[in-house]
Amino acid sequence: MKTSLIQKYNVPGPRYTSYPTVPYWEENNFTAEKWKSSMLETFQKTNTSEGISLYIHLPFCESLCTFCGCHKRITKRHEVEHPYIDAVLKEWKLYCDLFSTKPNIKEIHLGGGTPTFFSPNNLEKLIKGILSKATIADNYEFSFEGHPNNTTKEHLQLLYNLGFRRVSFGVQDYSTKVQTAINRIQPFHNVAKVTFWAREIGYTSISHDLIFGLPFQTLDDVLDTIDKTNSLHPDRLAFYSYAHVPWIKGNGQRGFNDEDVPKDDAKRLLYEEGKIRLSENGFHEIGMDHFAIDSDSMFTAFEEGKLHRNFMGYTTTNTKLMIGLGVSSISDSWTAFAQNEKTLEDYYERLDKNEIPVYRGHILTSEDLVIRQHILNIMCQFETDWSQDELKFLEIGEVIESLKEMEVDGLLKIFDNKLIVTEKGKPFVRNICMAFDLRLKRNTPQRQLFSMTI
């Protein structure tokens, strides 16, 4: 039965960091002026009460990791740091010039690329420049992604002094064969060193990112990686499914053959056995692909029904307005999405013209907002309900009917006005969300847009 379910439901599907997903944005109905209007309306309503979030994309990496699906620029030339920091601060100024009051920052996340590609001095210039035009909200959360090979104690101390208390280190897998295949050679002692430094300095939430389904990866590799990870006692983990999308990423994911990548039941076994090992070590499953110990804020947010999901993934901070700064960053005003120019050249050119560098986006319809809430509920709490009028929509009956087969398969339970994902159904949460995805249903893609769901 387990085998047939994986074969049955392992289809291409979105990861749902947004709804609508990016391929279904109505770009023809989007303009930069509409984005500004939506953004300012949300800012006026929420800046004082809940604050705003900032995602800052730092795109540079010294080498290409072939598992990576992020927007990045590969270079060893560190003179690129100064002009990029200046550009991000200029973009932030363009936003601040539109605000009627100082932005109240609830969350900052530095992502990439490799944020620790930048020198501590340049990161200090960036963060101090951002905060000079803002106030800091109560219970704020500042976090960043660190590469274990180039994160220094100076990086960690400096960012801690600026208010950062959460750090995520990319680990992926400790097998030498797997690391060679994905071009990410990273010894265990490098990860141990930065983890111990972060703990010594005072970081309160340390996360490690692991990936299952990588080329040549075996069950022994996954369990060995988890055991080594557990010996360092991180507070939370991301245990991601490798998204094999060579038709999107081109040669970057062609450093190995398709048959070298675990598939279907073999891949799912890596997750199921890994999850058992994580549970034995005190990690609780939080949303999709995430785990935390019971003292971590993410576990608390999940237990209290406050977990949120956006373009940064899962977060304990739920702000209606998230502004993305830097090349390719995506912003969210709750009623609109906007993405920045994807190339550095176009990004710099727009800023030279004193323009906020968004080039595409989507204005959410009233239906989008309802579906978005249902998908968020399922992704963050493994349940949703439509007892309130504001969460009902015309096709709700058809959606529930389409989920009846999943109920027969034991993946969820349907009540009069509620749906609950079962323990058995958690690996299939993306499939369950797809039943609510009206845009996907109405316009089935003619070519593969998404990675496999399992």
C-alpha positions in Angstrom: 0.0 0.0 0.0 2.8 2.4 0.9 4.4 1.8 -2.5 1.2 2.3 -4.5 0.5 5.6 -2.6 3.9 7.1 -3.5 3.6 6.0 -7.1 0.0 7.3 -7.2 0.7 10.8 -5.7 4.3 11.5 -6.8 3.4 14.1 -9.4 4.8 17.6 -10.2 3.5 20.2 -7.8 4.3 23.6 -6.2 6.0 24.1 -2.9 3.5 26.8 -2.0 5.6 29.6 -0.7 2.9 31.7 -2.2 -0.6 31.4 -3.7 -1.0 32.0 -6.6 2.3 30.3 -7.4 4.7 32.4 -9.6 3.8 30.6 -12.9 0.2 31.6 -12.4 0.8 35.3 -11.7 -1.3 37.6 -14.0 1.6 39.8 -15.0 -0.5 41.6 -17.6 -2.6 43.1 -14.8 0.4 44.2 -12.8 2.3 47.5 -12.8 4.8 49.0 -10.5 2.3 51.7 -9.5 -0.3 49.1 -8.5 2.4 47.4 -6.4 3.3 50.7 -4.7 -0.4 51.4 -3.9 -0.9 48.0 -2.4 2.3 48.1 -0.5 1.5 51.5 1.0 -2.0 50.6 1.9 -0.7 47.6 3.9 2.0 49.6 5.4 -0.5 52.2 6.7 -2.6 49.5 8.3 0.0 47.3 9.9 3.3 49.2 10.4 2.5 50.4 13.9 0.6 47.3 15.1 2.8 44.4 13.7 5.7 45.9 11.8 7.2 44.8 8.5 9.6 42.1 7.4 12.6 42.5 5.2 14.2 39.8 3.0 17.6 40.8 1.7 19.0 38.7 -1.2 22.8 38.5 -1.3 23.4 36.6 -4.5 27.1 35.9 -4.7 28.7 32.5 -4.3 32.3 31.5 -4.9 31.4 28.2 -6.4 28.2 26.6 -7.9 26.5 23.9 -5.8 24.6 21.8 -8.3 21.7 21.0 -6.0 20.8 24.7 -5.7 17.7 26.3 -7.2 18.4 29.9 -6.0 19.2 33.0 -8.0 22.9 33.5 -7.7 26.0 34.9 -9.3 29.2 32.8 -9.2 32.4 34.9 -8.7 35.5 35.0 -6.6 35.8 38.8 -7.1 34.9 40.3 -3.8 35.1 43.9 -5.2 31.4 43.2 -6.2 30.4 43.6 -2.6 30.6 47.4 -2.3 28.4 48.4 -5.3 25.9 45.7 -4.4 25.5 47.0 -0.8 25.2 50.5 -2.1 22.5 49.4 -4.5 20.4 47.6 -1.8 20.6 50.6 0.5 19.5 52.8 -2.4 16.5 50.5 -3.0 15.6 50.7 0.7 15.8 54.5 0.5 13.4 54.5 -2.4 10.9 52.6 -0.3 11.5 54.7 2.8 10.9 57.9 0.8 7.4 56.6 0.0 6.5 55.8 3.7 4.7 58.5 5.7 6.5 57.3 8.9 9.6 55.3 9.8 9.2 51.6 9.0 8.9 49.4 12.1 11.0 46.3 11.4 9.8 43.1 12.9 12.0 40.7 10.9 15.1 40.7 8.8 16.4 37.7 6.9 19.6 37.6 4.9 19.4 34.9 2.2 21.3 34.0 -0.9 23.5 33.1 -2.6 25.9 33.2 0.3 25.4 36.1 2.7 28.7 35.2 4.4 30.4 35.8 1.0 30.3 39.4 2.2 32.9 40.7 4.6 31.7 41.5 8.2 32.4 45.2 7.5 30.2 45.2 4.5 27.4 43.4 6.3 27.7 45.9 9.1 27.3 48.7 6.6 24.3 47.0 5.1 22.4 46.4 8.4 23.3 49.8 10.0 22.2 51.5 6.8 18.8 49.6 6.9 18.2 50.3 10.6 19.2 54.0 10.3 15.9 54.6 8.5 13.7 52.5 10.8 12.6 51.5 14.3 12.8 48.0 15.6 9.7 46.3 16.8 9.2 44.4 20.0 10.1 40.7 19.8 11.9 41.2 16.5 13.7 38.4 14.8 16.9 38.8 12.7 18.3 35.8 11.0 20.8 34.8 8.3 22.1 31.9 6.3 25.7 31.0 6.8 28.0 28.8 4.7 30.0 26.7 7.2 33.1 27.0 5.0 33.4 30.8 5.0 31.4 31.9 8.1 33.9 33.4 10.5 33.6 34.0 14.2 33.8 37.7 13.3 30.7 37.3 11.1 28.8 35.7 13.9 29.9 38.2 16.6 29.2 41.2 14.4 25.7 40.1 13.4 24.9 39.1 17.0 25.9 42.6 18.1 23.5 44.0 15.5 20.6 42.0 16.9 20.8 38.7 15.0 19.9 35.7 17.2 19.1 33.0 14.6 21.4 31.4 12.1 20.9 28.6 9.6 23.9 26.6 8.3 23.6 24.7 5.0 24.8 21.1 5.6 23.0 19.0 3.0 24.9 15.7 3.5 28.2 14.5 4.9 28.9 11.8 2.4 32.1 12.6 0.4 30.6 10.9 -2.7 27.4 13.0 -2.4 29.3 16.2 -1.7 31.5 15.7 -4.8 28.4 15.1 -7.0 26.8 18.4 -5.8 30.1 20.3 -5.7 29.7 21.1 -2.0 32.8 19.8 -0.2 32.2 20.6 3.4 33.8 18.7 6.3 31.9 17.9 9.5 34.5 19.9 11.5 33.7 23.1 9.6 30.0 22.7 10.6 30.9 21.8 14.1 33.2 24.8 14.5 30.6 27.4 13.4 27.8 25.8 15.4 29.9 25.9 18.6 30.9 29.5 17.9 27.3 30.5 17.4 26.3 28.8 20.7 29.2 30.3 22.5 28.4 33.8 21.3 24.7 33.5 22.4 22.6 32.7 19.3 19.3 31.3 20.6 18.2 29.4 17.5 20.7 27.5 15.4 19.4 25.6 12.4 20.9 23.1 10.0 19.6 22.5 6.5 19.7 18.9 5.3 18.6 17.5 1.9 17.3 14.0 1.1 17.2 12.5 -2.5 20.6 13.9 -3.6 22.5 12.0 -6.2 24.2 8.8 -5.0 22.7 9.3 -1.5 21.9 6.1 0.4 19.9 5.5 3.6 23.1 5.0 5.5 24.3 8.5 4.3 21.1 10.1 5.5 21.2 8.5 8.9 24.9 9.2 9.3 24.3 12.9 8.5 21.4 13.0 11.0 23.5 11.4 13.7 26.3 13.8 13.1 23.9 16.7 13.1 22.3 15.6 16.3 25.7 15.5 18.0 25.8 19.3 17.5 22.4 19.8 19.1 20.8 22.4 16.7 17.5 23.8 17.7 15.7 23.3 14.4 16.2 21.5 11.1 15.1 21.8 7.6 15.0 18.3 6.0 14.3 19.2 2.4 13.4 17.1 -0.6 15.9 17.7 -3.4 14.1 19.3 -6.3 15.6 17.8 -9.5 14.6 20.4 -12.1 17.4 20.3 -14.7 14.9 21.6 -17.4 14.9 24.9 -15.4 18.4 25.1 -14.0 20.2 23.7 -17.1 23.8 22.5 -16.8 23.9 23.4 -13.1 22.0 20.2 -12.3 23.7 18.1 -14.9 26.8 17.2 -13.0 25.4 13.7 -12.6 23.0 11.4 -14.5 19.2 11.2 -13.8 19.6 7.6 -12.8 22.0 8.7 -10.0 19.1 10.5 -8.2 16.9 8.4 -5.8 13.3 8.3 -6.9 9.8 7.3 -5.7 9.9 4.7 -2.9 13.7 4.7 -2.6 13.7 8.5 -2.1 10.7 8.4 0.3 12.4 5.8 2.4 15.2 8.3 3.0 12.7 10.7 4.4 10.6 8.3 6.5 13.6 6.7 8.1 15.3 10.0 8.6 12.1 11.3 10.3 12.1 8.4 12.7 15.7 9.1 13.6 14.9 12.8 14.1 12.0 11.9 16.3 14.1 9.6 18.4 16.4 12.6 19.0 13.7 14.9 20.2 12.8 16.7 17.0 9.1 17.4 16.3 7.7 17.7 12.7 6.7 21.3 12.0 4.8 22.0 8.8 6.4 20.5 5.7 10.1 19.4 5.8 10.8 21.2 9.1 11.6 20.0 12.6 12.3 21.7 15.9 13.0 20.8 19.5 10.3 21.8 22.0 12.3 24.7 23.3 12.6 26.4 19.9 10.3 29.3 18.9 9.2 27.5 15.8 7.8 24.6 17.8 6.0 27.1 20.1 4.5 28.9 17.1 3.3 25.6 15.6 1.7 24.6 18.9 0.0 28.0 19.3 -1.3 28.1 15.7 1.0 31.1 14.8 3.3 29.4 12.3 3.5 31.4 9.0 4.8 30.6 5.5 6.0 33.0 2.9 8.7 33.4 0.2 11.3 32.8 2.9 9.7 29.5 3.9 8.4 28.9 7.4 8.7 31.8 9.9 7.4 32.5 13.4 6.8 36.1 12.4 3.6 36.9 10.6 3.6 40.3 9.0 1.3 41.3 6.2 4.0 43.3 4.5 7.3 41.7 3.5 9.7 43.8 1.3 12.3 42.0 -0.7 15.5 43.9 -1.3 18.2 42.9 -3.8 18.2 41.2 -7.1 15.4 38.7 -7.8 13.8 39.3 -4.3 10.1 38.9 -4.0 7.9 41.2 -2.0 4.5 40.5 -0.5 1.9 43.1 0.6 -0.7 40.3 1.3 -2.8 41.7 -1.6 0.0 41.8 -4.2 3.3 40.1 -5.0 6.2 41.9 -6.8 9.6 40.5 -7.9 12.7 42.5 -8.5 14.8 42.3 -11.7 16.6 38.9 -12.0 19.9 40.0 -13.4 22.4 42.3 -11.7 22.7 44.5 -14.8 18.9 45.1 -15.0 18.7 45.6 -11.2 21.5 48.3 -11.2 20.0 50.0 -14.3 16.6 50.4 -12.7 18.2 51.9 -9.6 20.3 54.2 -11.6 17.0 55.6 -12.9 15.7 56.0 -9.3 13.1 53.3 -9.9 12.0 50.6 -7.5 13.3 47.6 -9.5 10.3 45.4 -9.7 9.6 43.9 -13.1 6.7 41.5 -12.6 4.1 40.6 -10.0 0.5 39.7 -9.3 -2.5 41.5 -7.8 -4.5 39.0 -5.7 -8.2 38.7 -6.4 -10.7 38.1 -3.6 -10.8 34.4 -4.6 -7.0 34.3 -4.4 -7.0 35.6 -0.8 -9.5 32.9 0.3 -7.5 30.1 -1.4 -4.3 31.5 -0.1 -5.6 31.2 3.5 -6.7 27.6 3.0 -3.3 26.6 1.6 -1.5 28.5 4.4 -3.6 26.7 7.0 -2.8 23.3 5.5 0.9 24.0 5.1 1.3 25.5 8.6 -1.2 23.6 10.8 -2.1 20.5 8.7 -5.8 21.5 8.8 -8.2 24.1 7.5 -11.9 24.9 7.8 -14.6 26.7 5.9 -17.1 27.3 8.7 -16.8 31.1 8.4 -18.3 32.8 5.3 -15.0 34.6 4.6 -13.3 31.2 4.0 -16.0 29.8 1.6 -15.7 29.9 -2.1 -17.9 28.8 -5.0 -16.0 25.6 -5.8 -15.5 24.4 -2.2 -17.9 21.5 -2.8 -15.9 20.3 -5.9 -12.6 20.7 -4.0 -13.9 18.5 -1.1 -15.3 16.0 -3.5 -11.9 15.8 -5.2 -10.3 15.0 -1.8 -12.5 12.0 -1.1 -10.1 9.6 -2.7 -7.3 10.9 -0.4 -9.6 10.3 2.5 -10.1 6.7 1.4 -6.3 6.4 1.2 -6.0 7.6 4.8 -4.3 10.8 4.0 -6.8 13.2 5.6 -10.2 13.3 7.4 -13.1 15.4 6.1 -15.7 16.7 8.5 -18.7 19.0 7.8 -16.7 22.2 7.7 -13.2 21.0 8.3 -10.3 19.0 6.9 -7.4 17.5 9.0 -4.3 16.0 7.5 -3.4 12.6 9.2 0.0 11.5 10.2 0.0 9.3 7.2 -0.9 12.2 5.0 1.8 14.6 6.0 4.2 13.5 3.2 1.4 14.3 0.7 0.6 17.8 2.0 1.6 19.4 -1.3 -0.9 17.1 -3.1 -3.6 18.1 -0.7 -2.9 21.8 -1.3 -3.1 21.2 -5.0 -6.7 20.2 -4.6 -7.4 23.8 -3.5 -5.3 25.4 -6.2 -8.0 26.6 -8.5 -5.6 28.3 -10.9 -3.6 25.1 -11.4 -6.9 23.2 -11.9 -8.2 25.6 -14.5 -5.0 25.8 -16.5 -3.0 22.6 -16.3 0.5 23.2 -17.5 1.5 21.8 -20.8 5.0 21.3 -19.7 6.6 20.5 -16.4 6.9 23.6 -14.2 7.4 22.1 -10.7 9.5 19.4 -9.0 7.9 16.1 -7.9 5.8 16.3 -4.8 7.4 13.3 -3.0 
